[in-house]
Amino acid sequence: MERTFAMVKPDGVQRGLIGAIIGRLERRGIKIAAMKLMQISPALAAEHYQEHSGKPFYEGLVDFITSGPVAAMVLEGDNVIALVRTMMGATDPQDAGMGTIRGDYGISIAKNIIHGSDSPLSANREIALFFSPGEILDCSRSIDRWIF
């Protein structure tokens, strides 16, 4: 079973979309192994966005992600990284298809509602940044035998 990191960004939290997004993920059969509402510090934001350091949009990324609470999650499922990326849609909501999270709720590239890891390497790195091993549950649901 694969794990990924996902986060409802400050715009999604402020607009009251956490429940709608979690509902979509759960209806697709994705399991939530960990979740917390948190305020990202500038230091954590710098670690999270380290690959963008020095780029013209870096400061804006850090300012936005630290501007309000986020809902951070560890998600589990078969091929969950690719599945969540497909459900999120294109980074620019104008390019994201209707029915995707960003296509339905996103406003702009800067305010695109959700983040999801793009590879197993980034998933492992991001999960470790936001969650300690003890915060991630290893449990099964009664429906798992029907899904996995």
C-alpha positions in Angstrom: 0.0 0.0 0.0 1.4 3.4 -1.1 1.4 6.6 1.0 1.3 10.2 0.0 1.2 13.6 1.6 -1.6 16.0 0.8 -2.6 19.4 2.2 -5.6 21.6 1.9 -4.0 25.0 1.6 -5.0 28.2 3.5 -7.5 29.2 0.8 -9.3 25.9 1.0 -9.4 26.0 4.8 -10.7 29.6 4.8 -13.3 28.8 2.3 -14.6 25.9 4.3 -13.6 23.2 1.8 -11.8 20.7 4.0 -14.9 18.5 4.3 -15.7 18.6 0.6 -12.1 17.6 -0.3 -11.9 14.9 2.3 -15.2 13.5 1.1 -14.0 13.2 -2.4 -10.9 11.4 -1.3 -12.8 9.0 1.0 -15.5 8.3 -1.6 -12.7 7.2 -4.0 -11.5 4.7 -1.4 -8.4 6.6 -0.2 -7.7 6.0 3.4 -6.6 8.8 5.8 -3.7 7.5 7.9 -3.0 10.9 9.6 -4.5 14.4 9.6 -4.1 17.6 11.5 -5.0 21.2 11.2 -1.9 23.3 11.7 -0.2 26.6 11.1 2.9 26.3 9.0 5.9 28.2 10.3 8.2 30.1 7.9 11.0 27.6 8.7 8.8 24.6 7.8 7.6 26.4 4.7 11.2 26.9 3.6 11.9 23.2 4.0 8.7 22.2 2.2 9.4 24.5 -0.8 13.2 24.1 -0.8 13.3 23.1 -4.5 11.8 26.5 -5.3 14.3 28.6 -3.3 15.8 31.4 -5.3 13.0 31.4 -7.9 11.0 34.6 -8.4 7.8 33.1 -7.0 9.4 31.5 -3.9 8.6 34.4 -1.4 5.0 34.4 -2.5 4.7 30.6 -1.9 6.1 30.9 1.6 3.9 34.0 2.4 0.8 32.2 1.2 1.3 28.8 2.8 2.0 30.6 6.2 -0.9 33.0 5.9 -3.5 30.7 7.6 -4.1 27.2 8.8 -3.7 24.2 6.6 -5.1 20.6 6.8 -2.2 18.2 6.4 -2.8 14.6 5.6 -1.1 11.3 5.1 -3.2 9.3 2.6 -3.0 5.5 1.8 -4.1 3.4 -1.1 -3.0 1.5 -4.2 -1.2 3.9 -6.5 -2.4 6.7 -4.3 0.2 9.3 -5.4 -1.0 9.2 -9.1 -4.6 8.9 -8.0 -4.5 12.0 -5.8 -2.6 13.9 -8.5 -5.3 13.1 -11.0 -8.1 14.0 -8.6 -6.3 17.4 -7.9 -6.1 18.4 -11.5 -3.6 20.7 -13.2 -1.7 23.2 -11.1 -3.5 26.1 -12.8 -7.2 25.8 -12.1 -8.0 27.3 -15.5 -6.3 24.2 -17.1 -7.8 21.7 -14.6 -10.7 19.8 -15.8 -14.2 20.1 -14.3 -14.6 17.4 -11.7 -11.1 17.8 -10.3 -10.5 19.5 -7.0 -8.7 22.5 -8.6 -11.0 22.7 -11.6 -14.1 22.9 -9.3 -12.7 25.1 -6.5 -9.4 26.7 -7.5 -9.1 30.4 -8.1 -5.6 30.8 -9.5 -2.2 29.2 -9.7 -1.4 30.9 -6.4 -4.7 29.9 -4.8 -5.3 26.4 -6.1 -6.7 24.8 -2.9 -4.6 21.7 -2.5 -1.1 20.3 -2.6 -0.2 16.6 -3.2 3.2 14.9 -3.4 4.4 14.3 -7.0 6.5 11.2 -6.4 7.4 8.5 -3.8 10.5 10.4 -3.0 8.7 13.7 -2.3 5.9 11.9 -0.5 8.3 10.4 2.0 10.1 13.7 2.4 6.9 15.7 2.9 5.3 13.1 5.3 8.5 13.2 7.4 8.4 17.0 7.5 4.8 17.2 8.7 4.2 14.1 10.8 6.2 12.0 13.3 5.9 8.2 12.9 3.7 8.0 16.0 1.1 10.3 14.4 0.5 8.0 11.4 -2.0 5.2 12.1 -1.6 1.7 10.8 -5.1 0.4 10.9 -7.6 -1.2 8.6 -11.2 -0.2 7.8 -14.0 -2.7 7.3 -14.3 -1.6 3.7 -10.6 -2.1 2.9 -11.2 -5.7 1.8 -13.6 -4.4 -0.8 -11.2 -1.8 -2.1 -7.7 -3.2 -1.8 
